[in-house]
C-alpha cells in the first residue's frame, strides 16, 4: 500500500501533517505501507530552483522525516491526480491499496480512522468510503471553478481580485474552512503588500 501525500513548502497546514506522516510509515511499515511525499505545488521556474528551495526547507522543518519525497514544479501531478479526482487544497492524501486501486482520497487527518480498514481491505467497498468519496466529488465540483479564478489572481499577486473571489466562495460555501483561511491570507498579504486596510 502507498500513501501519496500532496503538499507544498509554502502551505502552512502541510507542515503539521507532514510531521504526522512519519507515524503511518513507522506504525504500518512492516505491513507493506510506504509513504511518499510529493511537493507538487512548488513555486519555481525550473526543477533545480524547486530542489534548491525544497532541500533546505526539509532540513530545517522536517529533519527527522524518513519518507520518500518527490518533487513536481510543473504541476503535471496536480493535473493527473488532483484535477482528475476533483480534489482541491493541500495537504491531501491518496491511498493506493494492495490491488492497485485508489482506496482513499482526503485529508491526512482522516487516515487514523480509515487506515486499519484499508489494511484489511474492507474500506474501499464500504458504504462509509462510498459516501466520503461522493461528498468529496460534490465539494470538488463546486470548488474547482472557484480555484480556477483564484489561482491566477494569486499568481500575479492581484490581492483585490483574490479577496473578491474568496468572498464569493464563502457566500457559496459558507462552511468550507479552506476559504475562510484563504480570506485571512489574502487580507494579511494585501495589508503587508500595499498597506491597505483589510475589510
HUPE-V489198 format. One record per residue. N is the residue number from 1. RES is the residue in three letters. PHI is phi as a letter, one per 40 degrees, with the letter a starting at -180 (* if undefined). D_FIRST is the distance of its C-alpha to the first C-alpha in whole Angstrom. Layout:
{{N/RES/PHI/D_FIRST} {N/RES/PHI/D_FIRST}}
This chain:
{{1/UNK/*/0} {2/UNK/b/4} {3/UNK/b/7} {4/UNK/b/10} {5/UNK/b/13} {6/UNK/c/16} {7/UNK/a/19} {8/UNK/a/23} {9/UNK/c/25} {10/UNK/c/28} {11/UNK/c/26} {12/UNK/d/27} {13/UNK/c/25} {14/UNK/c/22} {15/UNK/c/23} {16/UNK/c/23} {17/UNK/c/19} {18/UNK/c/18} {19/UNK/c/20} {20/UNK/c/18} {21/UNK/c/14} {22/UNK/c/15} {23/UNK/c/15} {24/UNK/d/11} {25/UNK/c/11} {26/UNK/c/14} {27/UNK/c/13} {28/UNK/b/10} {29/UNK/d/9} {30/UNK/c/11} {31/UNK/c/8} {32/UNK/g/6} {33/UNK/c/5} {34/UNK/b/6} {35/UNK/b/9} {36/UNK/b/11} {37/UNK/c/14} {38/UNK/b/16} {39/UNK/c/20} {40/UNK/c/20} {41/UNK/b/24} {42/UNK/c/26} {43/UNK/c/30} {44/UNK/a/31} {45/UNK/c/33} {46/UNK/b/31} {47/UNK/c/28} {48/UNK/c/30} {49/UNK/c/31} {50/UNK/c/28} {51/UNK/c/27} {52/UNK/c/30} {53/UNK/c/29} {54/UNK/c/26} {55/UNK/d/26} {56/UNK/c/29} {57/UNK/c/27} {58/UNK/c/24} {59/UNK/c/27} {60/UNK/c/29} {61/UNK/c/26} {62/UNK/b/23} {63/UNK/c/25} {64/UNK/b/22} {65/UNK/c/19} {66/UNK/b/17} {67/UNK/c/14} {68/UNK/c/14} {69/UNK/b/16} {70/UNK/b/17} {71/UNK/b/20} {72/UNK/a/22} {73/UNK/c/25} {74/UNK/c/26} {75/UNK/g/24} {76/UNK/c/23} {77/UNK/c/19} {78/UNK/d/21} {79/UNK/c/22} {80/UNK/c/19} {81/UNK/b/17} {82/UNK/c/19} {83/UNK/c/22} {84/UNK/c/21} {85/UNK/b/19} {86/UNK/f/22} {87/UNK/b/20} {88/UNK/b/23} {89/UNK/g/23} {90/UNK/b/21} {91/UNK/c/19} {92/UNK/a/16} {93/UNK/b/13} {94/UNK/b/10} {95/UNK/b/7} {96/UNK/b/6} {97/UNK/c/5} {98/UNK/c/5} {99/UNK/c/9} {100/UNK/g/8} {101/UNK/c/10} {102/UNK/c/10} {103/UNK/c/10} {104/UNK/a/11} {105/UNK/b/14} {106/UNK/i/16} {107/UNK/c/17} {108/UNK/c/15} {109/UNK/c/18} {110/UNK/c/16} {111/UNK/c/13} {112/UNK/d/15} {113/UNK/c/16} {114/UNK/c/13} {115/UNK/d/10} {116/UNK/d/12} {117/UNK/c/12} {118/UNK/c/9} {119/UNK/c/8} {120/UNK/c/11} {121/UNK/g/11} {122/UNK/c/14} {123/UNK/c/13} {124/UNK/d/13} {125/UNK/c/16} {126/UNK/c/18} {127/UNK/c/21} {128/UNK/c/20} {129/UNK/c/17} {130/UNK/c/19} {131/UNK/c/22} {132/UNK/c/20} {133/UNK/c/19} {134/UNK/c/22} {135/UNK/c/24} {136/UNK/c/22} {137/UNK/c/23} {138/UNK/c/26} {139/UNK/c/26} {140/UNK/c/25} {141/UNK/c/28} {142/UNK/c/30} {143/UNK/c/29} {144/UNK/d/28} {145/UNK/c/32} {146/UNK/c/33} {147/UNK/c/31} {148/UNK/c/32} {149/UNK/c/35} {150/UNK/c/34} {151/UNK/d/32} {152/UNK/c/35} {153/UNK/c/38} {154/UNK/c/36} {155/UNK/d/35} {156/UNK/c/39} {157/UNK/f/40} {158/UNK/c/42} {159/UNK/c/41} {160/UNK/c/44} {161/UNK/c/42} {162/UNK/d/38} {163/UNK/c/40} {164/UNK/c/41} {165/UNK/c/38} {166/UNK/c/37} {167/UNK/c/40} {168/UNK/c/39} {169/UNK/c/36} {170/UNK/c/37} {171/UNK/c/39} {172/UNK/c/37} {173/UNK/b/34} {174/UNK/c/36} {175/UNK/c/33} {176/UNK/c/30} {177/UNK/c/30} {178/UNK/d/29} {179/UNK/c/32} {180/UNK/c/34} {181/UNK/c/32} {182/UNK/c/33} {183/UNK/c/37} {184/UNK/c/37} {185/UNK/c/36} {186/UNK/c/38} {187/UNK/c/41} {188/UNK/c/40} {189/UNK/c/40} {190/UNK/c/43} {191/UNK/c/45} {192/UNK/c/44} {193/UNK/c/44} {194/UNK/b/48} {195/UNK/g/49} {196/UNK/c/49} {197/UNK/c/49} {198/UNK/c/46} {199/UNK/c/47}}
